[in-house]
Amino acid sequence: MRLGFLGFGEAASAIAAGLAEQGGCELFAYDLARDQALSERAARYGVRLVSNLAELAEQADLIFSLVTARAALPVAREIAPHLRAGTLYADLNSCGPRLKAEIGRVIAQAAPAASYASVAIMSAVPPLRHRVPLVADGPGAAHLREALRPYGMNIEILEGPLGAAATLKMCRSVVLKGMEALFLEALLAAEKAGITEQVLASLNVSFPDRPLGDLGIYLLERHGRHAQRRADELAEAAATLAELGIDPLVAGGAARRLRWSAQRLTGLAAQGGSRQVAVGEENEADQSYRVLLRRLDKA
């Protein structure tokens, strides 16, 4: 199989690593951020980097779009005229169902001999790599599952309108990203008051079988690495609720909190000020969430 990655960030790299270990695939990738780190990562997994979207469409029989929710539709419009007959285009981005359906229409109109699958990633990719749970719908969903079954990929087909899998993903995101925003807001206040450890310990006592404080730490550490993407996903989830007739009072506010954080972290990076914490405060390698809280407070 000849598989192409449109976008070669963390998720695509993790899937490529698993497939490379599994064997039997020719892997290609195109990414705008062509730098030394990208080249080294691609070489590590035997992925051939191509120079443009037309070349990716020429080389790959199956394309995974793994860019961002904002870029998913524009990049689909750009690559669609280059898709060959029989090519399967799978959108794995964290978009709402309306956007997934629009991407499907773009592919159908510009490349009627190609097929399209709308895919939702249902867990963090790096730990599970190519075996991460996926839910797919659309005219190409069955083809996608059969093509990837020999490589051990975990794909469930969800019956329903185009974008049904995205609705499932967005409802899940309301809970997980909403909790992320709640922890971020609560622990920003706790850190200012000097009681962060006590708050986390209290939460863990309340949920002894599945420590809630530990979940909060995990969510904030993920947030620190992917703040903008996670903010965008929750905004998509809030929009999905609105489209379903549910006023996103909580999800909308949570999305604004995550975007608030993402904007501050982006501003720190732009200023070259990723180290905005006093010397000695970053010695706790296992408490990166506290470093995140202090940076946000000082931004």
C-alpha positions in Angstrom: 0.0 0.0 0.0 1.2 3.5 -0.8 0.0 5.8 2.0 0.5 9.6 2.0 0.3 11.9 5.0 -0.9 15.4 4.3 0.7 17.1 7.3 3.4 15.3 9.3 3.1 16.5 12.8 2.8 14.5 16.0 -0.2 12.4 15.1 1.0 11.6 11.6 4.5 10.8 12.8 3.1 8.4 15.5 0.9 6.6 12.9 3.9 6.4 10.5 6.1 4.9 13.2 3.6 2.1 13.9 3.1 1.3 10.2 6.9 1.4 9.5 7.3 -1.2 12.3 4.5 -3.2 11.0 6.0 -3.2 7.5 4.4 -3.5 4.0 3.6 0.2 3.4 5.3 2.8 1.3 4.9 6.0 3.2 5.0 9.6 1.8 4.3 12.9 3.4 3.9 16.6 2.6 4.1 19.3 5.2 4.6 23.1 4.8 6.9 23.2 7.8 9.9 21.7 5.9 12.8 21.9 8.4 15.6 19.7 9.7 13.5 18.2 12.5 10.8 17.2 10.0 13.4 15.7 7.7 15.0 13.7 10.5 11.6 12.4 11.7 10.6 11.3 8.2 13.9 9.6 7.6 13.6 7.7 11.0 10.3 6.1 9.9 11.2 5.6 6.2 8.8 8.3 5.0 9.6 10.0 1.7 8.9 13.7 1.8 7.4 15.2 -1.3 7.6 18.8 -2.4 4.0 19.6 -3.2 0.4 18.4 -3.0 0.3 17.3 -6.6 3.3 15.0 -6.0 1.6 13.6 -2.9 -1.6 12.8 -4.9 0.5 11.2 -7.6 2.4 8.9 -5.3 -0.3 7.8 -2.8 -3.3 5.5 -3.2 -4.6 6.5 0.3 -4.1 9.9 1.8 -4.5 10.8 5.5 -5.2 14.5 6.0 -3.7 15.5 9.4 -3.4 19.2 9.4 -5.6 21.4 11.6 -9.3 22.1 11.8 -8.7 25.5 10.2 -6.6 24.1 7.4 -8.7 21.0 6.6 -11.1 22.6 4.1 -8.6 24.8 2.3 -6.1 22.0 1.9 -8.8 19.7 0.6 -9.7 22.2 -2.0 -6.1 22.5 -3.0 -5.4 18.8 -3.4 -8.7 17.6 -4.8 -8.1 18.5 -8.4 -4.9 16.3 -8.3 -6.5 13.2 -6.8 -6.3 10.2 -9.2 -9.1 7.8 -9.9 -9.4 5.2 -7.1 -7.5 7.4 -4.5 -9.1 7.3 -1.0 -8.9 10.7 0.8 -9.4 10.3 4.5 -9.9 13.4 6.7 -8.7 12.7 10.2 -8.8 16.3 11.4 -10.7 17.4 14.5 -13.5 19.1 12.6 -17.2 19.3 13.2 -19.7 17.4 11.0 -20.6 20.4 8.9 -17.0 20.9 7.9 -16.5 17.2 7.3 -19.5 17.1 5.0 -18.2 20.2 3.1 -14.8 18.5 2.6 -16.7 15.5 1.2 -18.5 17.7 -1.3 -15.3 19.2 -2.4 -13.7 15.8 -3.1 -16.9 14.6 -4.9 -17.0 17.6 -7.1 -13.4 18.0 -8.0 -12.4 14.3 -8.0 -15.5 12.2 -8.6 -13.4 9.1 -9.4 -11.8 9.3 -5.9 -13.5 8.4 -2.7 -13.8 10.1 0.7 -13.9 8.9 4.3 -14.6 11.2 7.3 -12.6 9.9 10.2 -12.6 10.7 13.9 -9.6 9.9 16.1 -10.9 8.8 19.5 -7.8 8.8 21.7 -4.4 10.4 22.0 -2.3 9.0 19.1 1.3 8.7 20.3 0.9 5.9 22.9 -1.2 3.7 20.5 0.4 4.9 17.2 -1.3 3.2 14.2 -3.6 1.2 16.4 -5.4 4.3 17.8 -9.2 3.9 17.7 -10.7 5.5 14.6 -14.4 5.9 13.8 -15.2 6.5 10.1 -18.2 7.3 7.9 -18.8 8.4 4.4 -18.6 6.6 1.0 -15.0 5.5 1.5 -15.3 4.2 5.1 -15.6 0.5 4.2 -12.8 0.7 1.7 -10.6 2.4 4.4 -11.3 -0.3 7.0 -10.5 -3.1 4.5 -7.4 -1.5 3.2 -5.9 -1.0 6.6 -7.1 -4.1 8.3 -4.0 -6.1 7.4 -1.9 -3.5 9.2 -3.7 -3.9 12.5 -5.5 -0.5 12.4 -8.5 -0.2 14.6 -11.4 1.3 12.5 -15.1 1.3 13.4 -17.7 2.3 10.8 -20.5 4.5 12.1 -23.7 4.4 10.1 -25.4 7.8 9.5 -25.0 11.0 7.6 -21.7 12.2 6.4 -19.9 13.6 9.4 -21.6 11.3 12.0 -18.2 10.2 13.3 -17.3 13.9 13.8 -20.5 14.4 15.8 -19.4 11.6 18.1 -15.9 13.0 18.4 -17.2 16.6 19.2 -19.6 15.4 21.9 -16.6 13.5 23.5 -14.5 16.7 23.2 -17.1 18.7 25.0 -16.4 16.5 28.1 -12.6 16.1 27.8 -11.6 19.5 26.6 -14.3 21.1 28.8 -12.6 19.3 31.8 -9.3 20.6 30.6 -10.6 24.2 30.7 -12.1 23.6 34.1 -8.8 22.3 35.5 -6.9 25.2 33.9 -9.2 27.8 35.4 -9.4 26.2 38.9 -5.6 25.6 39.1 -4.7 29.0 37.9 -6.6 30.3 41.0 -5.2 27.6 43.2 -1.6 28.4 42.1 -2.1 32.0 42.9 -3.4 31.1 46.4 -0.6 28.6 46.9 -2.9 25.6 47.4 -2.5 23.7 44.1 -1.2 20.4 45.7 -4.0 20.6 48.3 -6.7 21.0 45.6 -5.4 18.1 43.6 -5.1 15.9 46.7 -8.7 16.7 47.7 -9.9 15.8 44.2 -8.1 12.5 44.4 -9.7 11.7 47.8 -13.1 12.3 46.2 -12.4 9.9 43.4 -10.1 7.2 45.0 -10.6 4.6 42.3 -9.7 6.9 39.4 -7.8 9.9 40.8 -9.4 13.0 39.3 -6.4 15.2 40.2 -4.1 13.0 38.2 -6.4 13.3 35.2 -6.3 17.1 35.6 -2.5 17.0 35.5 -2.5 14.9 32.4 -5.0 17.2 30.6 -2.9 20.3 31.5 0.3 18.7 30.3 -1.4 17.9 27.0 -2.7 21.4 26.9 0.7 22.9 27.3 1.9 21.0 24.2 -1.1 21.5 22.0 -3.0 24.5 23.4 -4.1 26.0 20.0 -5.2 22.7 18.5 -7.2 21.8 21.6 -8.8 25.2 21.7 -9.8 25.0 18.1 -11.3 21.5 18.7 -13.5 22.7 21.5 -14.6 25.6 19.5 -15.6 23.1 16.8 -17.4 21.1 19.4 -19.3 24.2 20.7 -20.4 24.9 17.1 -21.6 21.4 16.6 -23.8 21.7 19.7 -25.3 24.9 18.3 -26.0 23.1 15.0 -27.8 20.4 17.0 -29.9 23.1 18.7 -28.1 23.0 22.0 -27.0 26.4 23.3 -23.3 25.7 24.2 -23.2 27.8 27.4 -20.6 25.6 29.1 -18.7 24.4 26.0 -18.5 27.9 24.6 -17.1 29.4 27.8 -14.6 26.5 28.0 -13.5 27.1 24.4 -12.8 30.7 25.3 -10.7 29.7 28.3 -8.6 27.4 26.2 -8.2 30.1 23.5 -7.2 32.6 26.2 -4.4 30.2 27.2 -3.4 29.4 23.7 -3.1 33.1 22.8 -0.9 33.8 25.8 1.4 30.8 25.1 1.7 31.9 21.5 2.6 35.4 22.6 5.3 34.1 24.9 6.8 32.0 22.1 6.7 35.0 19.7 8.6 37.1 22.2 11.1 34.4 22.7 9.9 34.3 26.2 9.1 30.6 26.7 11.1 30.9 30.0 8.9 33.3 31.9 9.4 31.6 35.2 11.9 32.6 37.9 15.1 30.6 38.1 14.6 27.5 40.2 10.9 27.1 39.5 11.4 24.7 36.6 13.4 22.1 38.4 10.3 19.9 39.1 10.3 17.8 35.9 7.2 16.0 37.0 5.3 19.2 37.7 5.3 20.8 34.2 1.6 21.7 34.7 2.7 24.1 37.5 5.2 25.7 35.1 2.4 26.2 32.6 0.2 27.8 35.3 3.0 30.2 36.3 3.7 31.2 32.7 0.1 31.9 32.0 -0.1 34.0 35.2 2.9 36.1 34.2 1.9 36.5 30.5 
